[in-house]
Amino acid sequence: MLASVRLKKNEERRIKQGHMWVFSNEVDLVATPIKGMQAGQQVIIESSNGKAIGMGYVNPNTLICIRMLSRNPKLEMNMKFLKRRIQAAQELRELSFDAPYYRLVFGDSDGLPGLVIDRFGDVFSVQITTAGMETVKDDIVQVLENLYHPSAIVMRNDNKSRELEGLPLYDEVVHGELPDEIIIEENGAKFAIPVKDGQKTGWFYDHRMGRRRLQEMVKGKRVLDVFSYLGGWGIEAAVAGASEVTCVDSSELAINGVERNAELNGVSEKMTLIQGKAFDVLNALRMEAGKFDVIIVDPPAFVKRKKDYKQGAEGYRRINELAMRLLENDGILVSASCSHHMSRDNLLNQVQQAARHIDRTAQMFDQAHQAPDHPIHPAIPETEYLKTFFFKISQSW
């Protein structure tokens, strides 16, 4: 029998409207003190009148103290539960993708808060960010083994958010043996993925649709891919017929990865690779009077928390302004943000400010969204984070 946690009066309204998080100040600590509960312990959630309204897991030490798993209080998170949820996620991916390269599980949006699983063929990269999911880590691994018979499963549990949950940081191959190289396919291009040592889970599937759209407009163009990582934008542009592609990243591992991926796709002669900080490199290119027809600005999250907004917003304005200065007249700027706290309208405003500051006219003619393997939970705004805009940048009208 699971322990119960009761909410204060009226605090169940947001939950009943579909949200899946309970904050610590919403719990009736007199009726149900949670301090003695174990982080990750499964509980039944009750409204203020004692009626069960769902089940989830608790962490008494965090602001989000309960993450709901189901509105059926009779369920428990066990192997049967995990199998059903992962299979449901698989069915959703199969609506959009016919090859086994995608984000298989996207946390709250797939009813598995704190769990991300990326699939690279028969290799699975798993990231757990909450104590509740950590308690069923072995069950997750067993379900993946039973469903997919993978050659390898690696835990990429080095995300800093784990520290907020009181969890250690570690990377570990928990099943099988990682091959020396994992090759995936995306939009007609091949990529070697560093699942063990790369960023996040090794690859960023979320920009897949934006990169596909880019391919339609780069034939014969000179392309600059800023914050390139493994060259997702740049390599796919080269494969689609770009005449020259320059990739910029501060990481040696990333630049080496772009070089390898250029070889894989037979486009090495088109590529120029620059290791360095984006702002410094773009300033240097400007001094050299470098010009490009298409520039992609896809930085890491400049606004990770609300309190970072002012500084982060200025970062978006500055990097987009630098990119505009390097564009030929009527060139294309692809500007992206993965910061949830940088809204669509706010990013548009930063690009517009950048354009006006250097007397340019920006016309947004298209936009892309996070790929369908990153579904959105309509009641949880945090699950919608990625925005990508395509601009034509011209001399001022």
Backbone torsions as a table, in degrees:
resi	resn	phi	psi	omega
1	MET	NA	125.0	-179.4
2	LEU	-76.0	146.5	173.2
3	ALA	-68.0	159.1	-179.6
4	SER	-111.3	150.4	172.8
5	VAL	-127.5	124.9	-176.1
6	ARG	-101.7	139.7	178.8
7	LEU	-90.8	156.9	174.9
8	LYS	-68.4	166.1	-179.4
9	LYS	-58.9	132.4	177.6
10	ASN	72.5	-4.0	-178.3
11	GLU	-77.0	-9.0	178.1
12	GLU	-83.0	-6.7	-176.2
13	ARG	-57.7	-48.9	-178.1
14	ARG	-63.7	-37.9	178.4
15	ILE	-64.9	-43.0	-179.7
16	LYS	-66.1	-24.3	177.6
17	GLN	-81.9	-3.6	172.6
18	GLY	121.2	-11.5	179.2
19	HIS	-68.1	158.5	-173.3
20	MET	-120.6	7.1	-178.8
21	TRP	-112.5	141.9	171.2
22	VAL	-117.2	126.1	180.0
23	PHE	-90.6	155.4	-173.0
24	SER	-60.2	-31.7	-179.1
25	ASN	-79.7	0.0	178.6
26	GLU	-97.8	-5.2	-176.9
27	VAL	-91.6	136.8	174.5
28	ASP	-80.4	93.8	-173.8
29	LEU	-74.1	-16.2	176.0
30	VAL	-75.1	-46.6	-179.4
31	ALA	-72.0	-38.8	-177.2
32	THR	-139.4	81.8	176.0
33	PRO	-62.6	130.9	-175.2
34	ILE	-106.6	-3.5	-176.0
35	LYS	-59.9	-29.5	-179.1
36	GLY	-84.6	-3.8	-179.0
37	MET	-80.2	152.7	179.4
38	GLN	-80.6	140.7	175.2
39	ALA	-61.3	124.4	-178.6
40	GLY	96.7	-5.5	-179.3
41	GLN	-64.5	136.1	177.4
42	GLN	-79.2	139.8	-175.3
43	VAL	-141.0	160.8	169.3
44	ILE	-95.3	134.1	179.4
45	ILE	-97.6	131.1	-179.5
46	GLU	-117.7	146.3	170.2
47	SER	-74.5	176.8	-174.2
48	SER	-64.7	-21.2	178.7
49	ASN	-90.3	5.7	176.8
50	GLY	90.6	2.5	179.8
51	LYS	-80.3	130.9	179.1
52	ALA	-69.4	129.4	-179.0
53	ILE	-120.7	2.8	177.7
54	GLY	161.2	-177.8	176.6
55	MET	-135.9	157.0	-179.5
56	GLY	-170.3	-158.4	175.6
57	TYR	-129.3	153.8	-170.0
58	VAL	-114.4	148.8	165.6
59	ASN	-137.4	104.8	-175.1
60	PRO	-68.6	-6.7	-174.5
61	ASN	-102.8	3.3	-175.2
62	THR	-123.0	158.5	179.7
63	LEU	-61.2	-48.3	171.5
64	ILE	-83.5	98.3	-169.9
65	CYS	-91.2	-16.6	174.7
66	ILE	-137.7	134.7	172.0
67	ARG	-115.7	118.8	-177.8
68	MET	-72.7	144.0	176.5
69	LEU	-110.6	-31.0	-178.0
70	SER	-159.6	153.4	173.5
71	ARG	-88.2	0.6	174.5
72	ASN	-96.8	105.0	-175.4
73	PRO	-68.5	-8.2	-178.6
74	LYS	-85.9	-9.9	-178.9
75	LEU	-82.2	160.5	170.7
76	GLU	-135.2	151.1	178.4
77	MET	-82.7	96.9	178.3
78	ASN	-130.5	-169.9	-176.7
79	MET	-63.3	-38.3	179.0
80	LYS	-61.9	-44.6	178.4
81	PHE	-61.4	-49.3	-178.7
82	LEU	-61.6	-41.6	179.9
83	LYS	-61.0	-45.9	-179.2
84	ARG	-61.7	-43.4	-177.8
85	ARG	-67.9	-41.0	-179.6
86	ILE	-68.8	-39.1	177.0
87	GLN	-64.3	-38.6	177.1
88	ALA	-63.9	-40.1	177.3
89	ALA	-64.1	-40.1	178.2
90	GLN	-60.3	-44.7	-179.5
91	GLU	-61.7	-38.0	178.3
92	LEU	-65.3	-41.7	179.1
93	ARG	-64.6	-35.9	-177.5
94	GLU	-68.6	-14.1	173.0
95	LEU	-68.9	-23.9	-173.3
96	SER	-116.9	-24.8	-171.5
97	PHE	-129.5	136.8	179.5
98	ASP	-107.4	3.1	176.5
99	ALA	-123.9	150.2	-171.4
100	PRO	-81.4	54.3	179.3
101	TYR	-132.1	98.8	-176.8
102	TYR	-171.5	170.6	170.2
103	ARG	-80.6	113.0	-176.0
104	LEU	-75.9	-39.9	-179.8
105	VAL	-132.6	131.3	-179.3
106	PHE	-123.7	66.9	170.1
107	GLY	49.4	-130.7	-176.3
108	ASP	-54.7	-35.8	-175.9
109	SER	-65.0	-21.4	177.2
110	ASP	-109.8	16.8	177.9
111	GLY	71.7	20.0	179.4
112	LEU	-132.0	69.8	-176.4
113	PRO	-58.5	134.6	179.4
114	GLY	88.0	6.4	-177.7
115	LEU	-128.4	126.8	172.4
116	VAL	-125.8	132.1	176.6
117	ILE	-130.6	122.1	173.0
118	ASP	-104.5	138.2	-178.1
119	ARG	-109.4	125.1	175.3
120	PHE	-118.9	76.6	-174.8
121	GLY	67.4	-117.0	179.7
122	ASP	-101.9	17.7	173.1
123	VAL	-112.3	134.0	-176.8
124	PHE	-121.0	129.7	178.0
125	SER	-109.0	119.9	-172.3
126	VAL	-114.0	135.7	175.7
127	GLN	-128.8	124.1	179.1
128	ILE	-113.2	128.4	-175.5
129	THR	-120.9	1.5	-179.8
130	THR	-130.9	155.1	-179.6
131	ALA	-64.5	-33.9	-179.9
132	GLY	-61.5	-44.1	178.8
133	MET	-71.9	-31.7	178.8
134	GLU	-61.5	-33.2	-178.8
135	THR	-67.3	-21.5	-179.7
136	VAL	-114.3	25.2	-178.8
137	LYS	-56.0	-46.0	-178.2
138	ASP	-64.1	-37.0	178.1
139	ASP	-66.3	-38.9	177.9
140	ILE	-60.2	-46.2	179.7
141	VAL	-61.5	-43.8	-178.4
142	GLN	-64.9	-40.0	178.7
143	VAL	-63.3	-42.7	178.6
144	LEU	-63.2	-40.6	177.7
145	GLU	-62.2	-44.1	-176.5
146	ASN	-68.2	-39.3	-175.2
147	LEU	-80.5	-36.4	-168.0
148	TYR	-121.0	-12.9	-177.0
149	HIS	47.8	56.0	-173.7
150	PRO	-70.0	156.9	174.1
151	SER	-79.6	-26.0	179.4
152	ALA	-159.2	146.1	170.6
153	ILE	-129.1	125.7	179.5
154	VAL	-119.4	135.4	174.5
155	MET	-92.4	118.0	176.1
156	ARG	-103.8	65.1	-175.4
157	ASN	-94.3	55.8	179.4
158	ASP	-113.0	14.9	-179.3
159	ASN	-74.9	132.3	-176.6
160	LYS	-61.0	-24.4	-179.5
161	SER	-63.8	-20.0	177.2
162	ARG	-63.4	-31.2	-179.5
163	GLU	-63.3	-34.0	177.5
164	LEU	-65.2	-25.4	179.4
165	GLU	-92.3	1.1	-178.8
166	GLY	76.1	27.3	-177.0
167	LEU	-108.3	146.9	177.6
168	PRO	-75.1	158.6	175.7
169	LEU	-97.7	133.7	178.3
170	TYR	-164.0	155.6	168.8
171	ASP	-117.7	139.2	-175.1
172	GLU	-158.6	133.0	170.0
173	VAL	-84.6	113.3	-173.1
174	VAL	-101.4	-7.6	177.5
175	HIS	-154.2	136.7	176.2
176	GLY	69.2	-156.1	-178.2
177	GLU	-139.1	127.4	179.7
178	LEU	-67.1	131.2	174.6
179	PRO	-68.8	163.0	179.3
180	ASP	-61.2	-30.7	-177.8
181	GLU	-146.7	134.7	176.9
182	ILE	-113.5	124.2	-178.3
183	ILE	-108.4	128.4	173.1
184	ILE	-116.9	167.2	177.1
185	GLU	-122.7	136.9	177.9
186	GLU	-150.5	124.4	175.7
187	ASN	51.4	41.6	176.9
188	GLY	81.4	5.1	179.6
189	ALA	-118.6	155.7	177.0
190	LYS	-110.8	145.9	-179.2
191	PHE	-138.5	134.8	171.4
192	ALA	-88.5	123.5	-171.5
193	ILE	-107.3	125.3	174.7
194	PRO	-85.1	78.2	-173.8
195	VAL	-59.8	-35.7	-175.2
196	LYS	-80.7	-36.9	-171.2
197	ASP	-115.8	-5.8	-176.9
198	GLY	-76.9	179.1	179.5
199	GLN	-70.9	148.1	178.5
200	LYS	50.9	-120.1	178.4
201	THR	-96.5	7.2	176.3
202	GLY	114.9	-24.1	-177.3
203	TRP	-153.4	159.1	178.4
204	PHE	-115.6	91.8	179.3
205	TYR	-70.7	-19.0	-168.5
206	ASP	-64.8	-23.5	-178.5
207	HIS	-91.7	8.9	-173.8
208	ARG	-52.7	-45.8	-175.7
209	MET	-70.8	-36.8	176.4
210	GLY	-64.9	-40.0	179.2
211	ARG	-66.6	-35.1	176.7
212	ARG	-64.1	-41.9	179.2
213	ARG	-64.5	-39.3	179.0
214	LEU	-59.0	-39.2	-176.1
215	GLN	-59.2	-24.5	-177.4
216	GLU	-76.0	-9.4	-171.7
217	MET	-129.7	16.7	-173.5
218	VAL	-114.5	-1.6	-175.9
219	LYS	-59.4	124.4	179.5
220	GLY	77.0	7.3	-175.2
221	LYS	-99.2	155.8	171.3
222	ARG	-92.2	122.2	-170.4
223	VAL	-118.7	138.3	174.3
224	LEU	-118.7	122.5	-179.6
225	ASP	-110.2	104.9	-176.8
226	VAL	-94.7	140.4	-172.2
227	PHE	58.8	54.7	-166.1
228	SER	-73.6	-22.9	-170.5
229	TYR	50.7	-120.0	-176.2
230	LEU	-89.4	7.4	176.7
231	GLY	91.5	25.8	-178.7
232	GLY	-51.7	-51.7	178.5
233	TRP	-71.2	-49.1	-172.8
234	GLY	-66.6	-45.8	179.6
235	ILE	-64.3	-42.7	-179.8
236	GLU	-66.2	-31.6	174.6
237	ALA	-66.7	-43.5	179.6
238	ALA	-62.5	-43.2	179.0
239	VAL	-62.2	-32.8	-178.4
240	ALA	-82.9	1.3	172.8
241	GLY	111.9	8.7	174.8
242	ALA	-59.4	144.8	-177.1
243	SER	-80.3	-36.6	179.2
244	GLU	-143.2	141.0	177.9
245	VAL	-135.0	127.6	174.9
246	THR	-112.7	126.4	179.5
247	CYS	-112.0	134.5	-177.8
248	VAL	-123.6	127.7	174.3
249	ASP	-155.5	149.9	-178.4
250	SER	-82.0	-14.6	-174.5
251	SER	-92.4	129.6	176.2
252	GLU	-65.0	-39.3	178.2
253	LEU	-60.1	-41.5	-179.5
254	ALA	-65.6	-46.4	-178.7
255	ILE	-63.4	-40.0	175.8
256	ASN	-63.0	-35.4	177.7
257	GLY	-66.7	-39.8	176.6
258	VAL	-61.8	-42.2	179.8
259	GLU	-60.6	-44.5	179.3
260	ARG	-64.7	-41.3	-178.0
261	ASN	-71.0	-29.7	173.9
262	ALA	-65.0	-41.4	177.0
263	GLU	-62.8	-43.9	-178.9
264	LEU	-56.8	-35.9	-174.5
265	ASN	-100.8	4.4	177.7
266	GLY	65.1	34.4	-178.1
267	VAL	-122.7	19.2	-175.1
268	SER	-57.5	-35.5	-176.5
269	GLU	-68.3	-16.6	179.5
270	LYS	-88.2	-14.1	-165.8
271	MET	-96.7	140.1	167.3
272	THR	-122.9	126.4	-175.6
273	LEU	-113.4	130.1	-178.7
274	ILE	-127.7	119.9	175.1
275	GLN	-94.7	124.0	179.8
276	GLY	167.5	168.8	178.4
277	LYS	-70.9	136.3	-171.4
278	ALA	-55.8	-47.4	-177.7
279	PHE	-61.5	-41.7	-179.4
280	ASP	-67.0	-43.6	-177.7
281	VAL	-65.4	-43.5	-179.6
282	LEU	-65.1	-37.5	175.7
283	ASN	-64.4	-40.8	179.4
284	ALA	-65.6	-41.6	177.5
285	LEU	-62.7	-36.4	178.0
286	ARG	-64.7	-41.3	179.3
287	MET	-64.3	-29.6	179.0
288	GLU	-85.5	2.4	-179.9
289	ALA	62.2	32.4	176.9
290	GLY	-69.9	144.6	179.7
291	LYS	-135.7	148.0	-178.7
292	PHE	-136.6	157.4	177.1
293	ASP	-90.2	-30.5	-178.5
294	VAL	-138.5	131.8	177.4
295	ILE	-130.3	131.2	176.8
296	ILE	-108.1	124.6	176.6
297	VAL	-115.2	102.9	-175.5
298	ASP	-129.1	73.9	-173.6
299	PRO	-78.9	165.0	168.6
300	PRO	-65.2	172.0	-176.7
301	ALA	-62.6	113.5	175.3
302	PHE	-80.5	-20.1	-179.4
303	VAL	-123.8	88.1	-178.1
304	LYS	-83.5	-27.0	178.4
305	ARG	-135.4	158.1	-178.1
306	LYS	-55.1	-38.9	-176.0
307	LYS	-70.0	-13.1	178.0
308	ASP	-88.1	0.9	-167.8
309	TYR	-59.2	-49.7	-173.4
310	LYS	-58.9	-49.7	-179.9
311	GLN	-66.4	-41.6	-179.6
312	GLY	-65.4	-41.0	179.2
313	ALA	-61.7	-40.0	177.8
314	GLU	-64.4	-34.8	176.7
315	GLY	-62.6	-42.8	177.3
316	TYR	-63.3	-42.0	180.0
317	ARG	-62.6	-46.6	-175.8
318	ARG	-64.7	-44.9	-175.9
319	ILE	-69.0	-34.9	177.1
320	ASN	-71.2	-34.1	176.1
321	GLU	-65.2	-43.9	178.2
322	LEU	-60.4	-41.0	179.3
323	ALA	-63.3	-43.1	-179.9
324	MET	-60.8	-36.5	-179.8
325	ARG	-65.8	-22.2	-179.1
326	LEU	-95.3	-1.7	-178.4
327	LEU	-88.6	141.8	168.2
328	GLU	-65.3	157.3	175.7
329	ASN	-57.8	136.7	-176.3
330	ASP	67.0	22.4	176.4
331	GLY	-76.2	170.8	-176.6
332	ILE	-108.6	127.4	174.2
333	LEU	-110.7	124.4	172.9
334	VAL	-104.9	113.2	-175.4
335	SER	-116.9	125.7	-175.6
336	ALA	-127.5	157.2	172.4
337	SER	-145.9	133.6	175.5
338	CYS	-105.1	13.9	179.7
339	SER	-86.5	117.1	176.2
340	HIS	-59.4	-36.5	-176.6
341	HIS	-76.9	-8.3	171.4
342	MET	-99.3	97.4	-174.2
343	SER	-69.5	167.2	176.9
344	ARG	-55.1	-50.3	-177.6
345	ASP	-65.1	-36.9	-179.7
346	ASN	-68.9	-37.8	177.2
347	LEU	-66.2	-42.8	176.2
348	LEU	-56.8	-41.1	-179.4
349	ASN	-64.4	-40.2	179.7
350	GLN	-65.7	-39.9	177.8
351	VAL	-65.9	-41.4	178.9
352	GLN	-64.0	-41.8	177.1
353	GLN	-61.2	-42.0	178.4
354	ALA	-61.1	-42.8	-179.4
355	ALA	-63.7	-45.3	-177.8
356	ARG	-68.8	-32.0	-178.1
357	HIS	-63.7	-28.9	179.5
358	ILE	-114.1	20.0	174.2
359	ASP	59.7	51.8	175.0
360	ARG	-118.8	159.6	173.2
361	THR	-110.0	126.1	179.2
362	ALA	-108.0	129.3	175.1
363	GLN	-120.2	114.6	176.2
364	MET	-81.8	119.0	-176.8
365	PHE	-112.4	-7.0	176.5
366	ASP	-164.3	165.8	176.0
367	GLN	-151.5	155.1	178.7
368	ALA	-125.5	162.7	-174.9
369	HIS	-127.3	173.2	174.8
370	GLN	-62.8	143.4	-173.6
371	ALA	-64.0	160.9	-175.6
372	PRO	-66.3	-9.7	172.2
373	ASP	-84.5	7.2	172.0
374	HIS	-123.8	64.9	-175.6
375	PRO	-62.9	160.4	-177.3
376	ILE	-109.4	133.2	172.0
377	HIS	-88.5	113.8	-172.7
378	PRO	-57.1	-26.3	-178.7
379	ALA	-90.5	-5.8	-177.4
380	ILE	-122.1	92.3	-176.1
381	PRO	-56.1	-27.9	-177.8
382	GLU	-63.3	-19.4	179.8
383	THR	-78.7	-10.4	174.1
384	GLU	-106.0	113.0	-171.4
385	TYR	-134.5	-27.7	-170.2
386	LEU	-96.2	133.7	172.8
387	LYS	-139.3	139.6	-177.6
388	THR	-136.5	125.9	-178.2
389	PHE	-117.2	141.3	175.6
390	PHE	-110.0	120.1	-177.2
391	PHE	-118.3	144.6	161.3
392	LYS	-95.7	125.7	-177.2
393	ILE	-111.3	119.6	-174.1
394	SER	-125.2	164.4	169.1
395	GLN	-58.9	147.5	-173.9
396	SER	-57.4	137.5	178.7
397	TRP	-70.6	NA	NA
